């Protein structure tokens, strides 16, 4: 089981890094909204290795059987490796490769809200956004949030994969 988790976790990690780098170098002129959609799509594609890892374990290492519990554990561990890799990548990007990203991102959000909200609601939302910006400027918080985002999606994919692939 350990070999499968490490192998498919690394497949997911490498995939998320490659997709991130492709979007960084080839699709950097897209809007933040489009980049966010592509980011979530990259997470889902990378976490597809959860399904394939559980299936590999069931079919190749465990004589065609896997319980829901073991399938879920395998999926969660594969998701964890992928999530940690993305957290590291995102932190490197935001702190080293593009240290202005956070400022640019929040400036874009503020400008959009300024054009859509009444002045009193805008001021309230601006205070919330500034608090978020301050919080995400901490690399540990940023790493934890991004890794947790990938992990939660991976947990959902692990549940679905365990339900589909369990076989007694």
C-alpha positions in Angstrom: 0.0 0.0 0.0 2.8 2.4 0.9 4.4 2.0 -2.6 1.1 2.8 -4.3 0.5 5.8 -2.1 3.9 7.3 -2.7 3.9 6.5 -6.4 0.4 8.0 -7.2 0.9 10.8 -4.7 4.1 11.8 -6.6 2.2 11.5 -9.9 -0.4 13.9 -8.6 2.3 16.2 -7.3 4.3 16.3 -10.5 1.1 16.8 -12.5 0.0 19.7 -10.5 3.4 21.3 -10.8 3.5 20.8 -14.6 0.0 22.2 -15.0 0.9 25.2 -12.8 4.1 25.9 -14.8 2.2 25.6 -18.1 -0.3 28.1 -16.9 2.5 30.3 -15.5 4.5 30.5 -18.7 1.8 30.1 -21.4 -1.4 31.5 -19.9 -0.1 34.4 -17.7 -2.0 37.1 -19.5 -5.5 35.6 -18.6 -7.8 37.3 -16.1 -7.6 36.2 -12.4 -11.0 34.6 -12.7 -9.9 32.5 -15.7 -6.7 31.6 -13.9 -8.7 30.6 -10.8 -10.9 28.3 -12.9 -7.8 26.7 -14.5 -6.3 26.3 -11.1 -9.2 24.3 -9.8 -9.3 22.3 -13.0 -5.5 21.5 -12.4 -6.3 20.4 -8.9 -9.0 18.0 -10.1 -6.9 16.6 -12.9 -4.0 16.0 -10.5 -6.2 14.4 -7.9 -7.5 12.0 -10.6 -4.5 9.9 -9.5 -6.4 9.1 -6.4 -8.8 7.0 -8.4 -6.0 5.3 -10.4 -4.0 4.7 -7.2 -6.9 3.0 -5.4 -7.7 1.0 -8.6 -4.0 0.0 -9.0 -3.9 -1.2 -5.3 -7.1 -3.1 -5.6 -6.3 -4.8 -9.0 -2.5 -5.3 -8.8 -1.6 -5.5 -5.2 -4.6 -6.8 -3.3 -6.0 -9.6 -5.5 -9.0 -7.5 -6.8 -10.3 -6.5 -3.4 -10.3 -3.4 -1.4 -12.5 -2.3 1.5 -14.1 1.1 1.6 -11.9 2.0 4.6 -8.6 1.1 2.9 -9.6 2.7 -0.4 -10.4 5.9 1.5 -7.1 5.8 3.4 -5.2 5.3 0.2 -7.0 8.2 -1.5 -6.5 10.5 1.5 -2.8 9.8 1.6 -2.4 10.4 -2.1 -4.4 13.6 -1.8 -2.1 14.7 1.1 1.0 14.3 -0.9 -0.5 16.3 -3.8 -1.8 18.9 -1.5 1.5 19.4 0.3 3.3 19.7 -3.1 0.8 22.4 -4.2 1.1 24.3 -1.0 4.9 24.4 -1.4 4.6 25.5 -5.1 2.1 28.2 -4.3 4.2 29.6 -1.5 7.3 29.6 -3.7 5.3 31.4 -6.4 3.8 34.0 -4.2 6.9 34.7 -2.1 9.8 34.3 -4.6 8.7 34.1 -8.3 5.9 36.8 -8.1 6.0 38.6 -4.8 3.6 41.2 -6.2 0.9 38.6 -6.9 -1.0 39.2 -3.7 -1.1 43.0 -4.1 -2.2 42.6 -7.8 -4.8 40.1 -7.0 -6.4 42.1 -4.2 -6.2 45.3 -6.2 -8.2 43.6 -8.9 -10.8 42.4 -6.4 -11.1 45.9 -4.8 -11.5 47.6 -8.2 -14.3 45.1 -9.2 -16.1 45.7 -5.9 -15.7 49.4 -6.1 -17.6 49.3 -9.4 -20.4 47.0 -8.2 -21.1 47.8 -4.6 -22.7 50.9 -3.0 -20.2 53.0 -1.1 -21.2 51.9 2.4 -21.1 48.1 1.5 -17.8 48.7 -0.4 -16.1 50.2 2.8 -17.3 47.2 4.9 -16.1 44.7 2.3 -12.8 46.6 1.9 -12.0 46.2 5.6 -12.7 42.4 5.2 -10.5 42.2 2.1 -7.6 44.0 3.8 -7.8 41.6 6.8 -7.7 38.7 4.4 -4.7 40.2 2.5 -2.8 40.7 5.8 -3.6 37.1 6.8 -2.5 35.7 3.4 0.8 37.7 3.4 1.9 35.2 6.1 3.6 32.3 4.1 2.5 29.7 6.7 -1.1 30.7 6.5 -1.0 30.9 2.7 0.7 27.4 2.5 -1.9 25.9 4.9 -4.9 27.4 3.1 -3.7 26.3 -0.4 -2.8 22.8 0.8 -6.1 22.5 2.6 -8.0 23.5 -0.5 -6.4 20.8 -2.5 -6.8 18.3 0.3 -10.5 19.0 0.7 -11.1 18.4 -3.0 -8.9 15.3 -2.8 -11.0 14.0 0.2 -14.1 14.3 -1.9 -12.5 12.5 -4.8 -11.2 9.9 -2.3 -14.8 9.3 -1.0 -16.2 8.9 -4.5 -13.3 6.6 -5.6 -13.7 4.5 -2.5 -17.4 4.1 -3.1 -16.9 3.2 -6.8 -13.9 0.9 -6.3 -14.6 -1.0 -3.1 -14.8 -4.7 -3.6 -14.9 -7.3 -1.0 
